[in-house]
Amino acid sequence: MGRGQRTRLALLLGAIIALGPLTIDMYLPALPSITADLLTTSATIQLTLTGTLIGLALGQLVVGPLSDALGRRRPLLIGTAVHALASALIIVAPDVAVLGGLRVLQGAGAAAGAVVAMAIVRDLFTGRAAATLLSRLILVMGAAPVLAPTLGGELLRWTQWRGVFAALAVYGLLLIPLAAWGLRETLPPERRRSAGLRNTLRTYRGLLGDRTFVGLVLVAGLAMAGLFGYISGSSFVFQEQFGLDQQQYGLVFGAGAIWLIAATQLNPALLRRFEPRQILVAAMSGGTLAGLVLFATSSTGIGGLVGLLVPLWSVLFATGLVLPNAPALALSRHGEAAGTAAALLGAVQFGVGAIVSPMVGVLGNDALAMGTVVAAAMVLALVVLFAVVRPSRLGDLDDAAAVAAAH
């Protein structure tokens, strides 16, 4: 495959994998207005975010094995069509119950892109070429959740909250012909696996029986939970507590992407000098310290908005280092079932996010609630890293993981 073809493939897969983060986060600036329009509470409306994450988690568990059995294109096209339909129906959702149900369906449809894009890379490339393309997709997965509210805030200059979902429906509809014409089937019939329930459960049982793999998946999931704790509470904290408007909120939220992107771009350089487990331990330790500082400033009010943002962005920077290295170490243990392992990894990340997201609303939807959830997620991730994973056991995985996490 020539360089131009690789570039086109990277752009298309990036557009596909961005569907999930955009679906989760583009409507965040509109949460207060949705709450008022549908005559509900902020805690209830945050459950629509939880529903999306549940859909993404369960969808990946189903799509992963299906893509190994049916090929990559059919699950991708069907899933994207389901997402577009759900997005269109949300435009006329009459109440929060219907909105929540459609958000679950939206998430399930978007899950196809998350799983299939990764699988296509593994079908076409190996070694450094695969690592290079995978890292670009990881960058999209990390940056898109932080940039999406900025895009949503700009859309709200011209439309109401239902217009955000109209934009998502159009985006999904555009992806269907692009994927149909731009992606060939990359998994030939002779390489496909049985889609039987027994074989699928056997594979998942083997993965869940690996303590180190499960620990690394939980570390990645809890780090993502800290990010989702920020995502779910930020619109209420910044707009209602600190008085920012929708566009200002989008800009402040988007500024956090700088730190996340900086970390993902710094990671390849760090891997030339340090082992993945060393970077993971340092990032988790630094992120936990930043989370505790965030808890302190949010509970005392010291520093105002700046006192909140500095440790928050530090947590984002640490997360940008954790997310490439923890999954790379985990997946390097199970190359024979990489697609299913990646699906389980993604499902746990979004599943933990689904559990954590409503906690900010339950605790009060203020800076202290957000800081408490973010700090707790980082502390728990650090505990799992040292108590379950035990970094000293990861030395034999560093070489394989460095290839998966670099570039």
C-alpha positions in Angstrom: 0.0 0.0 0.0 1.5 3.3 -1.1 1.8 6.4 1.1 -1.1 8.2 -0.5 -3.4 5.1 0.1 -2.3 4.9 3.7 -3.0 8.6 4.2 -6.5 8.2 2.8 -7.1 5.1 4.9 -6.0 6.9 8.0 -8.3 9.8 7.3 -11.3 7.5 6.7 -10.7 5.4 9.7 -10.2 8.5 11.8 -13.5 9.8 10.6 -15.2 6.5 11.4 -13.7 6.2 14.9 -14.5 9.8 15.7 -18.2 9.0 15.5 -18.3 7.6 19.1 -16.6 10.5 20.8 -18.7 13.0 18.9 -21.8 11.2 19.8 -20.9 11.2 23.5 -19.7 14.8 23.8 -21.1 17.2 21.2 -24.3 17.8 23.1 -22.6 18.5 26.4 -22.9 22.4 26.1 -26.6 21.9 25.6 -27.2 19.8 28.8 -28.6 22.8 30.8 -31.0 23.8 28.0 -32.1 20.2 27.4 -32.8 19.9 31.1 -35.1 23.0 31.0 -36.7 22.1 27.7 -37.7 18.5 28.7 -38.7 19.6 32.2 -36.3 17.3 34.1 -33.4 17.4 36.5 -29.7 17.7 35.7 -29.0 14.3 37.3 -31.7 12.7 35.1 -30.4 14.3 31.9 -26.9 13.1 32.8 -28.3 9.5 32.6 -28.6 10.1 28.8 -24.8 10.2 28.8 -24.7 7.0 30.8 -27.0 5.4 28.3 -24.7 6.3 25.4 -21.8 4.7 27.2 -23.8 1.6 28.0 -24.6 1.3 24.3 -21.0 1.7 23.3 -19.9 -0.9 25.9 -22.4 -3.6 25.0 -22.2 -2.8 21.3 -18.4 -3.5 21.2 -18.8 -6.8 23.0 -21.2 -7.9 20.3 -19.6 -6.3 17.2 -16.1 -7.5 18.0 -16.8 -11.3 17.6 -19.3 -10.6 14.8 -16.6 -8.7 12.8 -14.3 -11.7 13.2 -17.0 -14.0 11.9 -18.8 -11.9 9.2 -16.0 -9.6 8.0 -15.5 -6.0 8.7 -17.7 -4.1 6.2 -21.2 -5.4 7.1 -21.1 -4.8 10.8 -19.6 -1.3 10.2 -22.2 -0.3 7.6 -25.2 -1.7 9.7 -23.9 -0.1 12.9 -23.4 3.3 11.3 -26.9 3.1 9.8 -28.4 2.3 13.2 -26.5 5.3 14.7 -27.8 7.7 11.9 -31.4 6.4 12.5 -31.2 6.9 16.2 -29.8 10.4 15.8 -32.6 11.4 13.5 -35.3 10.1 15.9 -33.8 12.1 18.7 -34.6 15.3 16.8 -38.3 14.6 17.6 -37.8 13.0 21.1 -40.8 14.2 23.2 -39.3 13.5 26.7 -36.2 12.4 28.5 -37.2 8.7 28.6 -37.3 8.5 24.8 -34.1 10.5 24.6 -32.3 8.1 27.0 -33.4 5.0 25.1 -32.4 6.5 21.7 -29.0 7.5 23.2 -28.4 3.8 24.1 -29.2 2.9 20.5 -26.9 5.7 19.2 -24.0 4.3 21.3 -24.6 0.8 20.1 -24.4 1.9 16.5 -21.3 4.0 17.0 -19.6 1.0 18.7 -19.2 -0.7 15.3 -16.8 2.0 14.1 -14.7 1.8 17.2 -14.1 -1.9 16.9 -14.0 -2.3 13.1 -11.5 0.5 12.6 -9.0 -1.1 14.9 -9.6 -4.5 13.4 -9.0 -3.2 9.8 -5.6 -1.8 10.9 -4.6 -5.2 12.3 -5.8 -6.9 9.1 -3.7 -4.7 6.8 -0.5 -3.9 8.8 2.0 -5.4 11.2 4.9 -4.1 13.2 5.8 -0.4 13.0 3.4 0.4 10.2 0.5 -0.9 12.3 1.7 0.9 15.4 1.9 4.2 13.5 -1.6 4.0 12.2 -3.0 2.8 15.5 -1.4 5.7 17.3 -3.2 8.1 15.0 -6.5 6.5 15.8 -5.7 6.6 19.6 -5.0 10.3 19.2 -8.5 10.7 17.6 -10.1 8.7 20.4 -8.3 10.9 23.0 -8.7 14.3 21.4 -12.2 14.0 20.0 -14.0 13.8 23.4 -12.3 17.0 24.4 -12.8 18.9 21.2 -16.4 17.7 20.6 -18.0 20.1 23.1 -16.2 23.0 21.4 -17.9 22.0 18.1 -21.2 21.5 19.9 -20.9 25.0 21.4 -20.3 26.5 18.0 -23.3 24.7 16.5 -25.5 26.1 19.3 -24.8 29.6 18.0 -27.0 28.7 15.1 -29.4 26.0 16.3 -31.1 24.6 19.4 -30.0 21.3 21.1 -32.0 19.2 18.6 -29.8 20.6 15.8 -26.8 18.9 17.4 -28.4 15.5 16.8 -29.4 16.5 13.3 -25.7 17.2 12.6 -24.8 13.8 14.1 -27.4 12.1 11.8 -25.9 13.8 8.7 -22.4 12.8 9.8 -23.4 9.2 10.1 -25.2 9.2 6.8 -22.1 10.6 5.1 -19.9 7.9 6.6 -22.0 5.1 5.1 -21.2 5.7 1.4 -17.6 6.8 2.3 -17.1 3.5 4.1 -18.9 1.5 1.4 -16.8 2.9 -1.4 -13.5 3.6 0.4 -13.0 0.4 2.4 -12.6 -3.0 0.9 -13.2 -6.1 2.9 -9.9 -6.9 4.8 -10.8 -10.2 6.5 -11.0 -13.0 3.9 -13.4 -15.9 4.6 -10.6 -18.3 5.3 -9.4 -16.2 8.2 -12.8 -15.8 9.8 -13.7 -17.4 13.1 -16.9 -19.1 14.2 -19.6 -16.8 15.5 -20.9 -19.4 17.9 -21.8 -18.2 21.4 -19.8 -21.0 22.9 -16.6 -20.0 21.1 -17.2 -16.3 21.9 -17.7 -17.0 25.6 -14.7 -19.3 25.7 -12.5 -16.5 24.3 -13.9 -13.9 26.8 -13.4 -16.4 29.7 -9.8 -16.9 28.8 -9.2 -13.1 28.7 -11.0 -12.6 32.1 -8.9 -15.4 33.6 -5.7 -13.4 33.0 -5.2 -11.3 36.1 -2.6 -9.0 34.6 -4.7 -8.3 31.5 -7.8 -7.6 33.6 -5.8 -5.3 35.9 -4.4 -3.3 32.9 -7.9 -3.1 31.4 -9.2 -1.7 34.7 -6.4 0.8 34.9 -7.3 2.1 31.4 -11.0 2.0 32.3 -10.6 4.0 35.5 -8.4 6.5 33.8 -11.1 6.9 31.2 -13.6 7.2 34.1 -11.8 10.2 35.4 -12.1 11.8 32.0 -15.8 11.0 31.9 -16.3 12.4 35.4 -14.9 15.6 34.0 -17.0 15.4 30.8 -20.3 14.7 32.5 -20.0 17.5 35.1 -18.1 20.2 33.3 -21.0 21.8 31.5 -22.8 22.4 34.8 -19.7 23.4 36.7 -18.4 25.9 34.1 -21.7 27.3 33.0 -23.8 27.4 36.1 -21.1 27.7 38.9 -18.6 29.9 37.0 -21.0 31.7 34.7 -19.5 30.9 31.3 -21.8 30.9 28.3 -22.0 27.9 25.9 -19.3 29.2 23.6 -16.9 30.1 26.4 -17.5 26.7 27.9 -16.7 25.0 24.6 -13.4 27.0 24.3 -12.3 26.2 27.9 -13.2 22.6 27.5 -11.4 22.4 24.1 -8.3 24.0 25.7 -7.9 20.8 27.6 -7.3 18.9 24.3 -3.9 20.7 24.1 -2.7 18.8 27.1 -4.1 15.5 26.0 -2.7 15.8 22.5 0.7 17.0 23.9 0.9 13.8 26.0 0.1 11.5 23.1 2.7 13.2 21.0 5.3 13.1 23.7 4.7 9.4 24.3 6.7 8.1 21.3 9.7 10.2 22.3 9.5 8.9 25.9 9.3 5.3 24.6 12.7 5.8 23.0 14.2 6.3 26.5 11.8 4.5 28.9 9.8 1.2 29.0 6.0 1.4 28.7 5.5 0.2 32.3 7.8 3.0 33.5 5.8 5.6 31.7 2.5 4.0 32.9 3.7 4.1 36.6 4.9 7.7 36.3 1.8 8.9 34.5 -0.5 7.2 37.0 1.4 8.5 40.0 1.5 12.1 38.6 -2.2 11.9 37.5 -3.2 10.7 41.0 -1.3 13.6 42.6 -3.0 16.1 40.3 -6.4 14.5 41.1 -5.8 15.0 44.8 -4.8 18.6 44.2 -8.0 19.0 42.1 -10.0 17.7 45.0 -8.4 20.1 47.4 -8.9 23.2 45.2 -12.5 22.2 44.4 -13.4 21.7 48.0 -11.8 24.9 49.2 -12.3 27.2 46.2 -8.7 28.3 46.3 -7.6 29.8 43.0 -11.2 30.0 41.6 -11.5 28.8 38.0 -7.7 28.8 37.4 -7.2 26.7 40.6 -9.7 24.2 39.1 -8.3 24.1 35.6 -4.6 23.7 36.3 -4.9 20.3 38.2 -7.7 19.3 35.8 -5.5 19.8 32.8 -2.7 18.0 34.6 -5.0 15.0 35.0 -5.7 15.1 31.2 -2.0 15.2 30.4 -1.4 12.1 32.6 -4.4 10.4 31.0 -2.9 11.0 27.6 0.1 8.9 28.7 -1.9 6.2 30.4 -4.3 5.5 27.6 -1.7 4.4 24.9 0.5 2.4 27.3 -2.0 0.5 29.5 -3.9 -0.9 26.5 -0.7 -1.7 24.6 0.6 -3.7 27.5 -2.7 -5.5 27.9 -3.2 -6.3 24.2 0.4 -7.6 23.8 -0.6 -10.5 26.0 -3.3 -11.8 23.6 -2.3 -11.3 20.0 -4.2 -14.5 19.1 -7.5 -12.8 20.1 -6.6 -9.2 19.5 -10.0 -8.2 18.1 -12.0 -9.6 21.0 -9.5 -8.3 23.5 -9.8 -4.9 22.0 -13.6 -5.1 22.2 -13.4 -6.1 25.9 -11.0 -3.3 26.6 -13.3 -0.7 24.9 -16.3 -2.2 26.6 -14.7 -1.9 30.1 -13.6 1.7 29.4 -17.1 2.8 28.3 -18.8 0.6 30.9 -16.8 2.1 33.8 -17.5 5.6 32.3 -21.3 4.7 32.3 -21.1 3.9 36.0 -19.1 7.0 36.9 -20.8 9.7 34.8 -24.1 10.0 36.8 -22.1 10.1 40.1 -21.2 13.8 39.5 -24.9 14.6 39.2 -25.8 12.5 42.3 -23.1 14.3 44.3 -24.4 17.8 43.4 -23.1 18.8 39.9 -20.6 21.3 41.3 -16.8 21.6 41.2 -16.5 19.5 44.4 -18.6 16.7 43.0 -16.5 16.7 39.8 -13.2 16.9 41.6 -14.2 14.1 44.0 -15.1 11.7 41.1 -12.0 12.5 39.1 -9.7 12.1 42.1 -11.3 8.9 43.2 -11.0 7.4 39.7 -7.3 8.2 39.6 -6.6 6.9 43.1 -8.4 3.6 42.3 -6.5 3.2 39.1 -3.2 3.6 41.0 -4.3 1.1 43.6 -5.2 -1.5 40.9 -1.9 -0.9 39.1 0.2 -1.7 42.1 -2.1 -4.3 43.8 -3.4 -6.2 40.8 -1.1 -5.6 37.9 2.1 -5.3 39.8 4.4 -3.4 37.4 7.4 -5.6 38.1 5.6 -8.4 36.3 5.4 -6.4 33.1 9.0 -6.4 32.0 8.6 -9.2 29.5 5.8 -7.2 27.8 7.7 -4.0 27.3 9.2 -4.7 23.9 5.8 -5.7 22.3 4.0 -2.9 24.0 6.5 -0.3 22.8 5.7 -1.2 19.2 1.9 -0.9 19.9 2.1 2.4 21.9 4.8 4.3 19.9 4.5 6.8 17.1 
